[in-house]
Amino acid sequence: MTTKQAEKILFETYTIVGKASLLPGEIDTNFKIQVNDKNTYILKISPENSDEHELDFQQSIVAFLADKNTAIIAPKIVLDANHKTISTISLDAKTTLKVRLLTWIDGRVWASVNPQLNDLRFSLGVKAGKITKALQGFHHPKAERIFDWDIAQGVWTKKYVHLFKPEEKELVSYFLNTFESVQNKYSELRKSVVHNDANDHNILVSEIGINPKVTAIIDFGDAVKTQIINDLAVACAYAIMDKNDPLDAALPIVKGYHASFALEEKELEFLYVLIAMRLVISVTKSAINKIENPENEYLVISEKPAWNLLKKWHKVSADFAHFSFRNACRFNAHPDQEKFENWAKQHTFSLSELFPTIHKNEIHHLDLSISSTFVGHQNDFNNLDLFQFKIEQLQKEVPTKILAGGYLEPRNLYTSTEYDTIGNYGNQSRTIHIGVDFWLPQNTPVHALFDGEVVILENDIGDKEYGGLVVLKHQQKDFCFYTLYGHNTAKSVLKHTLGAIIKKGAQVAALANYPENGNWAPHLHFEITLSLLDYKTDFPGVAYFNQIEVWKSLCPDPNLLFKMNGFKENLIDVSADILLDRKKHLGKSLSLQYKNPLHIVKGANQYLIDAFGRKYLDTVNNVAHVGHENFNVVKAGQHQMALLNTNTRYLHENITTLAKELLETLPKELSVLHFVNSGSEANELAIRMIKACTNSDEIIASEHGYHGNTSGTIHISSYKFDGKGGKGKPKNTHIFPIPDAFRGKFRGENSGENYAQEVQLLIDEIHQQNKKVGGFIIEPIISCGGQVALPSGFLQEAYQKVRKAGGLCVSDEVQTGVGRMGKTFWGFQFHDVVPDIVTIGKPLGNGHPIAAVACTKEVAQKFANGMEFFNTFGGNPVSCAIATEVLREVKREKLQENALKVGDYLKSELQKLSEEFPIIGDVRGQGLFLGIELVDKQLHPLAEKTDYVINRMKYFGILMSSDGPDHNAIKIKPPLTFTIKNAKEVIFYLHKIFSENFMQII
């Protein structure tokens, strides 16, 4: 059927003149009809063998929804010239077709929407549920018919399994057999007419770029009377394709459907296998169609995604999926949760029954959470002898109690990759502890609290595994539960046999030491679970935070048995309270990153970790120069802090040791150091030096430059005094245009000379006022200005002009120094100049408040004019010990070389991205101090899209930040420990986000 033929049929049948364009379809040939250049109708042409009663069934549904006057957006029937809803036409003497015309509904099809997030999937569930609710009471003779796409009839696929490869056949057969095994209960579920085909091309979504919603579900060609839950299974099956975690993706759909049309608990038991059966039907249809209609690509469009999903779905525990669906509908995740809780209320046990040789029945809570100071640094925790010593010392303080804790405690202790995976939100780790730990000496006997059958026996070897593991099954009258005992000696565990009954009071196991117990200090991991899911030799003791509501129901609090005081309640979100206290007690000018601020409680190398254990890859915090909480740096500070912290009026070798380490990195001309506490103080001191040396306070600085938060540094920071709340530049500050070769006053590779001439114009202006030039200050890469790299030759020429006028040149290295540039240790070295003064900031102390000013002997001599320079804690022994270790860490770990290698790789990959996505107008910077600028085709800044990227990257667990006068530059300045793997992760998710609808530019 051609578009010309369709246009002719439209006119002859409906007397409508329109332009037709072909749409995809399995049975019908569909055309979009435009009238006066507007989408107006959809013309549906059915083959001559079509059952007119079935077509009437579809038309009757549309009419029924229209008559009910619901809020559902649905197409309306257009009558033909003879006032019929279905027309019969003849193409020729042999070909008769059925024709229908419906009004067009505007919107994007689901398949074109990127990204498809939880809110969108929820709205899909809501819309599908509303349609099902609206169709209650609808009847038609053709509603019940033999139909391949009806999941309830899906066993027809069994005779086609021979079309598949062996591994595919095994997968399909598994789900077919499962489906057949539940027919008796499944056949009794509620039935009604449902849409039955919420696929990628039938779901319409609003045009809104951010947070779109499903507006309509069209095409009732597959509607059928069937089990209602099948309709939800269809919607899920299509909408969760191509997701790393399909179960997680399905839950918002289930939740939304239930919000519109209440599901019954018994229906949810079958949803897992029904989703699989829809996929089985889909891949079977594709296999058949490839044989019968090899030219029709639409018929196999979802084959590959369907197979991928079917394979992933097979790896999902059917029971866990069922519990998750229940939780999404606000039922208890586990059906027996209430039964267990009622049983536990009627039974109480003592710790002396679990540990008869200990004779203690009280606990002292041991906090091992992410923010626990008892745990300390991860390296300290991994030193098991040290950790055990700390346990023993604490035990001496509370000799009558057992150290215990841990239920629902967020922990960052699990370093094995077995705890990590990639979910729908980026990398994720199992961090929420779902048992209770009892910290007791090795060989402590563990006894049964009640009779139980041995169902798991395992010597679970491996780092951070269970070691000797026993699981007992406890059958009650109408439910059962299990108790788990981990970290025992293999001998004490393996003496049992599977199926054996361990009586109440009998010994279950004995606690092991490391490495036998999985490399832990001796303790018992005690856990209750109401289901073993699909586990045969293991069972999780730690869960993902995003699944914790399900795990809380599945694995109840063990203290329900003991009913003891002293355990800490975990997973309480206090971020709102902290935010409220900030607003009440802190200055209003303090800002927070992100619309929903993060509650960060721990740092670990290139990661920041929130209160619930989510790790965020940090590309922003260059202050953590050698990695967050670098172990050697932390220890250097701790050791010195335990000895002495005082001022520089006493002799101490730490300050001279640091001076020597620092001077080794600087040109010989810069031979004198002054130590202060911050970059702001360093630049403030540089201003004082300029005044002392030149008798002038006339400072030349760059537009959008930032040099500190003191009054003096604000006065030379255009970024501040030209921004919100600023009062403009002081008379003695002289600002030249930001030397931006991309979007600045002068552009291109040879713009350096032009910008240097702007500096000369300011020098001339100062002289015209009969004043002297004091100094010139600039960052080697202008950070707050948008990571603007200085054009070639600019700094050399500017220095020459300033010095010729008698001024001093200051290089602000607060952000760029100490190896970050990769090719050079200091930013100024990249431009082949030697400043008179260099200012160094907190990266020198890895975040600890220490900074420095390096200057020439000439400057130092003139500054020493009789007025003492004294900074109470500038250069104190603790700060100096920390800074020395930072410098040594940079050298020892070759972090400057790493900055070069990783930075060059990252910059190269960003440049490749810019070729694919022209919205990335510029990629700039050196080493691990990079920036990308987002612009449209006319180079207009795109601040809103920049903000979108930053918030979407946070969604995937990567922290980024923007800067620049137009807030359209993304800065990348991570700790120098950043790896190629980290860089690849950043590029992967940037590519993903730049592909999204909102990021496209016209």
Secondary structure, 3 states (H helix, E strand, C coil): CCHHHHHHHHHHHHCCCCEEEEECCCCCEEEEEEECCEEEEEEEEECCCCCHHHHHHHHHHHHHHHHCCCCCCCCCEECCCCCCCCEEEECCCCCEEEEEEEECCCCEEHHHCCCCCHHHHHHHHHHHHHHHHHCCCCCCCCCCCCCCCCHHHHHHHHHHHHHCCHHHHHHHHHHHHHHHHCHHHHCCCCEEEECCCCCCCCEEECCCCCCCCEEEECCCCCCEEEEHHHHHHHHHHHHCCCCCCHHHHHHHHHHHHHHHCCCCHHHHCCHHHHHHHHHHHHHHHHHHHHHHCCCCHHHHCCHHHHHHHHHHHHHCCHHHHHHHHHHHCCCCCCCCHHHHHHHHHCCCCCHHHHCCCCCCCCEEECCCCCCCCCCCCHHHHHCHHHHHHHHHHHHHHCCCCEEEECCCEECCCCCCHHHEEEECCEEEEEEEECCEEEECCCCCEEECCCCEEEEEEEEECCCCCCEEEEEEEEECCCCEEEEEEEEECHHHHHCCCCCCEECCCCEEEEECCCCCCCCCCCCEEEEEECCCCCCCCCCCCEEEHHHHHHHHHHCCCCHHHHCCCCCCCCCCCCHHHHHHHHHHHCCCCCCCCCCCCCCEEEEEECEEEECCCCEEEECCCCCCCCCECCHHHHHHHHHHHCCCCCCCCCCCHHHHHHHHHHHCCCCCCCCEEEEECCHHHHHHHHHHHHHHHHCCCCEEEECCCCCCCCHHHHCCCHHHHCCCCCCCCCCCEEEECCCCCCCCCCCCCCCHHHHHHHHHHHHHHHHHCCCCCCEEEECCEECCCCCEECCCCHHHHHHHHHHHCCCEEEEECCCCCCCCCCCCCCHHHHCCCCCCEEEECHHHHCCCCCEEEEECHHHHHHHCCCCCCCCCCCCCHHHHHHHHHHHHHHHHCCHHHHHHHHHHHHHHHHHHHHHHCCCEEEEEEECCEEEEEEECCCCCECHHHHHHHHHHHHHCCEECEEECCCCCEEEECCCCCCCHHHHHHHHHHHHHHHCCHHHCCC
